[in-house]
């Protein structure tokens, strides 16, 4: 029986990161993957959907330019665009494979091995691996579970990945549908609504059980996203509940019930069900092993499961399901096993981006969460119209918002940026949050000019009451408020 220091099950972002960190410790490492290296993060998730999004942005900008010259909207070939997406995924996977397959050339101590197959724990230190009818059992001192997640399916909806799809079925489409309904108005649902509406060849319906999409985000963020979707023809079904979805004659028929009790039936070509993801742990281990799980995933204490030498990282756990979080957890787990992490595993300073129109980037808490936690805070926001770079780009839709503690220290709690270059604007603040710092460090930095991040500096100077533009004058473009005693009050400045 082959013996390893650590076996990582799952070759997605979390598992690959864990394996490469174990290599750093010069250990004997085994990585097992049952399907495609890179997992959903490459093939049905972040990379592919964002490739679609990038192309859709270009398509939308070209459509707008065409109208300026009185030209008809161009038509896009879904199959040709899909080939670009597939190529992007293939390039990334081949790069990982090349790196992995050539690791041994530079290793003097320890070893790395990759096995294709389905893995199952038969004890806390033994794993059975099956591939094409061949089975073997290996032993490992430590095991890291990183088998990811899959789209959630609802029992009353006949998902066939051809007419009624999950995100895994997008790649199977042969052409742009003339109409599509998306069930779920969270991040993924809104991203696909943005993608398909950007190309302009699909009438998109979006089902939202509440009175607005993205219910976890602040209303000022949501208002911009909703307006842009509706301007592109997206029909948002607000305050609606899906009571039936079926296929008839190759099309989708769905019925909604609204808060007032009325019902309405709709017919579209395709449906996309986007109601979250579920962890992949079925068949991974026997219940008798004693690994604690719940409906959200494997329970863990900073990546360590209820079995001391078994760790779990990424989407399979009950923590935040993001690629960057999974990679962080994968590295952290290995550092706990073979060393001592230089810093604790915290989730408060995790940067996120929503690929919408415009893009939305954030870090830390928003106002909704602060109020839920009963925290008092100060908030300042600055419209893109006040930022020279946005004016130069001729794209001033969006804003920057910073939230700090309501005290003299003004420790940064969170930030949101809505607009062009949003994802590149949040890193300095993310670092300050991780360091538990206040805002003074940002106030006097010399930022490149013109740049979007100059807007962050102006927000900070507003909080310090030494800004160039005064919110008492620029009331339509700037906000400075204080949340105290469960009330929002305008700060006079």
N, C-alpha and C positions, 0 to 999 in steps of 0.2 A: 504494500500500500504506500503510495506517494505521500509525503508529509511536507506541509508548508507552515511557515510562521503565521501567515494570514491568507484567508480565502475571501475574495470579494465577489459576491453574487450580483450580477447586473452591470452591464457595460455602458450605461448611460452617463450623463454628466457627473452624477454623484459617485458612482462606482469607479469611473475612470479617474476622477480626481483622487479618490481614496487610494487606488492602486499606485498611482504615480507618487503620492506622498509616502507610501510604504517603501517604494524603491529608494527614496531619499535616505531611509533608515537602513539601507543595505540588507533588507530582509528577503527571505524566500517568499515570493508573492505569486498567488494564482488569481487570475481574473476569469470569471465564467459569464458568458452571455448566450442566451438561447436563440436570439434572433439577429438583429443588426447592431453592430457597434455604434454607439452614439445614442441609442434608445430613442424615445419619443422626442427628446430635446433636439434631435437633428431631423428625424424623419417625419414626425407628425405633430411637431410642436413649435418651439420658439424659432428655430432657424427657418423652417419652411413657411410658416405663417408670416414671419417678418419679411421674407423675400417677396411673398405675395404683396405685402403692404407697401414695400418700397416701389415695386412696379406699379401698383395702383396709384400711388402718389404722383408718379411721373405721368401716368395716363390721365389723371384728373387735371394736372397742370396743362398738359397738351390739349385736352378738351377745351379748357378755358381759353387758351391762346387761339385755338381754331375759331371759336365763336367771335373773337375780336376781328377776324378777317372774313366773317360771314361764311365760314366753311362748316359743312356738316360734321357732326361728331364722328371721329374715326371708329371703326369696328376692330376689336381685338380678338385674336385667335386664342381660345382657352388652351388648346393643346400645345401651341408654341410657347405660351407663357408657362405652362406646366412643365415643359422640358427645361426651362431655365431654372425653375424651382428644384426639379430633380437633380439637375447638374450641381446646384449649390450644395445640396445635401450630400451628393456623391463626393464632391471635392473635400468637404469637411471630413467625411468618413474615411476617405483614402488617406488624408493627412494623418488622422489618428492611427490608422492601421500601419502606415509607414513608420511613424514614430514608435509604435508599440513593437513592431516586428524587428526593429533595429536597435532596441534598447541594449541587448546583450553585447553589442560591439563596444560599448563604453563602460561595461560593468566589470569590475575586478572582484567585488564582494557581493554576495547575495545573488538572487536569480529572479527572473520574471517569466511567467508562462501564461498563455491565454488558451482557454479551452472553450469550444463551442458546444452547447448542450443545455439541457434542462437540469437544474440543480435542486436537490431536496435534502434538507437536514435530516439525518437519521439518528443523530445524537448531538450533544452540544459541541462535539469536536470532529464529527464525521459527516461527509457530504457525498451523496450518490449523484453522479452526473450521467445523464442518458443522452445519446446523440445517434440518430439513425439506427436505432435498435441495439446499439452498443452501450453497455453500462460499465461504469467503474466507480470505485469508492476511494475517496482521498481523505486525509486527515489534516486538520489545521488547528493550531493553538488558539487562534482567534478567527472569528467569522464576522464579516460586515455585509449586512443585507441592504441592497440598493436596487431593488427590482422595479421601482418607479410606480406609475399609475396608468390608468386608462380612462377614456371618457365614461362618465356615468350614463347608464341607460335606464329608462323608466319602463316598468313592466307593462303599462297600458299603451305604449307607443310601439308600433311594429317597425323598428329600425332594421333596414336591410342594407344600408351603406350604398344604396343605388338611388332610391327615391327619397327615403327618409334617412338622413346621414348624421353621423357625429363628425367631429373634426378629422377623424381617421379616414373618412370617406371622401373628403374634398379631392384627394388625388385621383379618385376614380371617375370624376366628372369628365365628360368629353367635350362639353361646350358650356358657355355661360347660360344658365337657365334664364328664361324670360321673367320668372318670378320665383321668389324664395321666402319662406318664413323662417325666422330664427327664434327658437324657444330659449329664453334666457338672456337677460339684459345686463349680465355681468361683464367682466373684462373681455373674455374670449368672444362672447356673443356680439358685443359692440365692436370689437376689432374686425370680425368677419362682416358685420353690417357696413363698416367703413370701407373694407376692401371691395366688396361687391358693388356698393353704390359708387365708389370712385371710378370704376370702369364704365359705369353708365349703361350697362346692357341688361341689368337685372333690377326688377322692381322688388325692393326688400321690405318685408314686414318684420317687425321686431315686437315680440310679446313681452310685456313688462307687467308683473303682478302688482307693482306699486304705482305711485303717481309720477315716478321719474326713474330713468335708467341709472345704473351705477349707484345703488342706494347707500353704499358705504362711503361715497365721496361727498365733499361739500357742495352745496347748491351752486356756488359761483363757478365751480369746475363743470358741473353737469350742464348748466345752461348753455355754455358754449358748444359742448359736444352735441347736445340735442338739437340745437339750432342748425348746426352744420349738417347733421344727418337728415333732418327734415328738408333743408334747402336742396339736398340731393335726391329728394323724392322718397326717402324712407318713411314708411307708415309705422308709427310707434303706437302699439295697442297699450294704452295706459290703463291701470286699475282693472286688469283683465285676468281671467283664470281660464286656462285651457281645460275644457271638459271632454274633448274628443279629438283625436287625430288618426286618420286612416288613409289608405290609398284606394282610389277608385279609377279604373281605366288608365293607370300609369301616372295619375296626378295625385296631389295631396289635398285632402279635404280636412279642414280643422274648424272646430266650433269653440267660440269664446263666450264666457259669461262675465258680464261687467258688474261693478259694485252695485249698480242700481237694479240688478236682477235680470236685465235684458240679455238676450243671446244673439249671436250673429255667426253665420257660416261663411267661410272663405275657401277659395280654390287657388292653388299655386302649383308650379311645376315641381319644386323641391322643398324639402324641409331640413333644417340643420338644428339638431338638438344639442344645446350647449348649457348644461345644468351642472357643471362641475366634473370632478374626476374622482375615481376611487382607487385605493392602493392595491397593488398586485401582491397579495401574499397567499392566495389560495394555492394549495399544493406545495407550498414552500417548506412547510414543516408540519409535523403532527401536533395536535393539541396537547398531547401528553408531555411534550417538551417543556411546556409551561411559559411560553413567551406571552406576555400580557398584550392584548390588543383591544381596541374598541372600534366603533363604526368609522372613525376618522383615520385609523391606521394603527401601526405598532406604537405602543406607549414606550417612551424613552426618557431617560434622565440625561440630557445633554449628550445624546447619541447612544448611550448605553442602555440596553434592554434589561428586562428582569432577570436574564441569564448573564452573569458577569462578563463572560468572554465573548458574548454575541452583541454586536452593535447594529444599529439601523440608521440609515441616512436617506435624505431626499424625500420624494413623494410618498414613500411607503410609511412614513411616520406621520404623526398627528400635528406636525409643525407646518410652517409656511411652505407651500408647494411652488417654489420658483427655482429656476436653474441655478442662479447665483447662490441661493441659500443652500441647495443641495450640494454644490461643490464645496461651499464653506463647511458644511457638516461632514462631508467625506474627509476632508483634510483634518478637521478637528478630531474626528474619531480616531484616526491613525495616530495623531499626536498624543491623544490620551492613552492609547495602547502602548506605544513604544517610547514615549518621551513625556514632556510636560508642556502643555500649550502655553505660549507666551502671553496669551490673553484669553479671557473668558469668552464663551460663546453667547453672544447677545444678538437680539433681533431688532433692537430699537433703531439702529442706524442703517438698516437695509434699504438700498436705493431701488426704486421700481420705476418702470416706464410702461405706459399704456399706449399702444400704437393705434391712435385714433386720429381724428382730424379736428384740431391739431393734436400733436402728441402731448401726453401728460406725464410728467416725471415728478416723483415725490420721494421724500425720505422722512422718517419719523411720524409724528402724529398729525392728524388734521383736526379741524375745529370740532367735527362730530365726535371724534374719539376723546378729545380733551373734555368736552362737555359730559360725555358718558362717564368719564372717570372723575368728574367733579373737580377738575383742575381750573384754576383761574389763570388767565393768560392775556397777553397783548398780541394783537395781530396787525400787520401792515401789509397792504397789497399795492402793487404798482402796475398799471396797464402797460402793455408793450408800446403803445403810442408815445410813451415818455422815454423810450430807449432808442438812441440814435441808430443802432444796428438794425433794429426792426423797421425803423422808418426807411433806412437805406434799402432794405430788402423789399420794401413796399408790401410788407405783411405785418401789420400791427395788431392782429387778432391774438389776444392772449394776455396773460399777466403773471407776475411773480408774487408769491405770498409767503411770508415768514411768520412763524408763531413762536413766541418766547414766554418765559415765566413772567408772571406779573409781580416782579420785585426789582430791586436795584441791580441784581446780578444779571437779569435777563438771559438766562440760560436757554439755548435754542431747543425747542420741543419738536419742531417739524417745519417742513417747507413743501410747497407745491409750485410747479412751473407748468403753465399751459401755453404752448406756442412753439414756434420754430426753435431748434437747438435746445429744447427743454432738457434732454438727457445729459447734455454736456454742461449744464448750468448748476447742477446740484451737488457736485462732488466736494467742493470746499465746505459746504454746510454739513454734508454727511460726516466729514472728518471731525468737524467741531462737535457734532452731536456725540460721536463715539468717544471724544475726549472730555465730554461733559463740560464744554466751554461756553462762555458767553459770546457776545457779538462784537466786542471791541476789536478783535483780530481782523475782522472784515472791513471795518470802517475806513481804515487808512491805507489798505492795500492799493497799489497802482495796477489796475486792471488794463488789459489791452483795449485800445479804442479804435474803432467802435466795436463793441461786443455785447452780447446779451447779458453776460455776467455783470456788466456795469449796473444793471437794474438791481442786482442783489445788494450792491454797495449802497445804492440810493435808498433801498428799503431799510438797511441797517442805520443809515444816517437819519432816516425819519424816526426810528425808534429812539435814537439818541438825541433827537430834536436839534439836528444840525444839517438838515438836508438842503440841497439846492432848490428843489421844488417843494412847495408847502401844501400839504393836503387840505388845509382850510381854503386854499384858493383853487386847487385842482381837484375839486370834489367829484367830478365825473371819472377821473382817471386814477385817483388814489384814495385808499381807505386806511384809517388808523383808529382801531377800536380796542376796547378793554372789556374782557368778559369777567365779571365779578358779581357775586351774589346771584348767580344764574341769570344775569342780564347782560346784554351787549350795549355798551355805551361808547359814543364817539369821543375820541381824545382830541381836545382842542390844541391844534398846532398849525 
